[in-house]
Every structure is written in structure tokens, then in C-alpha cells.
Amino acid sequence: MVLIDTIYIHNSGGKILLNILIKKIVSIGQESFFFLFDNRLDPKIYKELKLENFRILKASEQSRKSFYKKNKKSFNNYFCFSNVPPPIQIEKPVIIYFHNDIILNSTKSNIGLIQKFKFRLKKKYINLKNYKHYNWAVQTSLMKDKLIKAFGVKSKNISIFPFFDEFTPVLNKDIISNTFLYVANYTQNKNHKRLIKAFMQASLKTDNKFTLKLTLEEKEFKILLKETNYLKSNFELINLGILDKKGLVIAYEEANFFIYPSLKESFGLPLIEASNFSCFILASDLEYVYEVIKPSLTFDPYSTESISNAILKAIETINLPETKVLVENKLDNFIDFIINQDVQK
């Protein structure tokens, strides 16, 4: 029996990856797996699992520790999905899937001092709970290098397993000219404010009309409108809200361009999704982008003017280079890795 500990996963990219993982495990047979879920997670995510194959816990180390102590003889393998090793030392095979770059380094991420301090504490705690025989998994070679540097994990103990949903065009929606899409939740490192200011700046330099579509909760969108002083002009800002898979497919199919100004990512899942729909991608000129795609255009995500110039170039250039995906989906390999793991001593 494999324990899949997903405590602390309840939103954003982690939630998307967890949903992909659960669907795959349900399809191959869930009898060999037992899940721990965060009590903040939407129950729809695990609705296909049998009650005997999961437990819901409060998101705390105390709750995790209590469960691990009571059930440490029940599992052959342990898989921690939310960056944090087991709360007690485990002698059996352990894998930690690390997918949060901000924990390793929160500089140049737009987040506040309090949040940076919390991430530093979490980084120290993760390092404290790591043991030499634990294995780690990441999504890119860049994250592997960062993990080695941050925690001193040996290269042989880190495996690279990018995985993602195979989004494909199925609804045959027509592309809407000069439409930009940004799929991201509202956190400081996602750079929404600078992006909107860049669009407003671009609108003053062209007579072309263009649209930016976002995927935010309505309350977050209203905050963003107020903080950026957005006024409708030849640039229209639309919030699509939190989308289900069908809604995302429609948004991707209709988008002429996909723009991604995020400052910190361990992977950048929407970059791959947008690539599958042949969107021309404008992305931050940062290392994480080149790990997964070759974009059509890049910009300095810390410069409003640079983003604005990229927007203008996109709508004024007839033959932009196509975006190319550089990674392969390793979901099947990853499942095998979790099941067949051996302790390395």
C-alpha cells in the first residue's frame, strides 16, 4: 500500500496536478493507494475515490504527525505531494514531490516581507525533516539544480517527472483576433498588476483593439480593477472566472495569444496547455520558461514597458514564430516510480 500525502494541497497549480494524479490512479485501480487530503480541498476532486481509500485531515504538522505515528506500519511506500517530507523519520521508501520555487528563493517574487519570512521558515523545516535515503521528484532539470543547491540533496536522489493534462482542441471554437489569455490565480508572483498596466500603456500607442482575458475569482478581479485604475478603451479587460476543463478548452481555443508574465514558477503548467492549442505565447524572459517551451516572444516581466512592447509586436506582426513544447508527459513513468520505489542507503 502506498500512502499519498497531499496535505497542504488545496488550490492553484498543486490542485490541478493532484486532480490529474487522482484521475490516473482511479483509471489504473486505486486499491494499492491511500490518500491524505487537506480539509480545505474541494471534495469534487476526490469524488471518484472509495471512502476506504482516503482520509481528510486538518492542514497541520500535528495532524500529519499523529496519523503517521498511528499508521506507520500500514504502508510500504510514502509519497509526499506538497513539498514537505514526512513529519517523522520513515525508514521505508519515501518520495517528496517538490513543486514550489518560492520556498527555495522568494527574492524578486513581488511577495511581502511577512510571506517571505514564512517561506524561509518552511524551507528550514523541510531541510530539518529530510533524510539521506529519501528520494525527491521535480518537474524540470532547473528545479533539480535548485533543490540540490537549497537542501544538499544528492543528484542521484532526484528524479525528473513532468506531468500534465493532455488538453486538446475539441470544441472547434473560432479564434478571436487580438485576444490575449492569462490563466493564473491571483498571487503576487503572478504579476497581474504590472500586466494590466502594460496593456493600458500599449493601448495608448495603437489604434488596434485588443482584449485580455483573466481567470480570477470575482472579488480578486474587483481588487485588481481598483488597484490598476482600469478604464475601458480600445483595450478590453474580461474576467472569465474560475473555469472547469470545458471552460478552459473554450478559452484556449478562442485565444489568439497566450501571455505569461509570472515571476516565479517551478513548471508553468498553462504554458504547455496553451501550446497544445497552437497559441502564440508571450512569456517572461526567465529560466523556467525555456525549460518547458520555446515561446513566440519574450519580455522582461519586471518592466511594464517591455511587456507593453511585446503586446504591440504580437498584434502588429503578421508571421510570429510558432511556440514549441520542449517537455514530454511522464505521468505513467511517475506512477511506476511511486509504486516501485526502493530505499537508497
CORSUL-V519379 format. One record per helix or strand. SS is the DSSP state (a for helix, b for strand). FROM is the first residue (numbers start at 1). TO is the last residue. If there is no record, write none. Layout:
ss=<SS,SS>
from=<FROM,FROM>
to=<TO,TO>
This chain:
ss=<b,a,b,a,a,b,a,b,b,a,a,b,a,a,b,b,a,a,b,a,b,a,b,a,b,a,b,b,a,b,a>
from=<2,12,33,43,51,54,61,77,93,101,113,135,141,155,158,176,188,192,210,218,235,245,255,269,280,287,293,297,304,324,331>
to=<5,28,38,46,53,57,71,80,97,104,129,138,151,157,160,182,190,203,214,228,239,254,260,275,284,292,294,299,316,325,339>
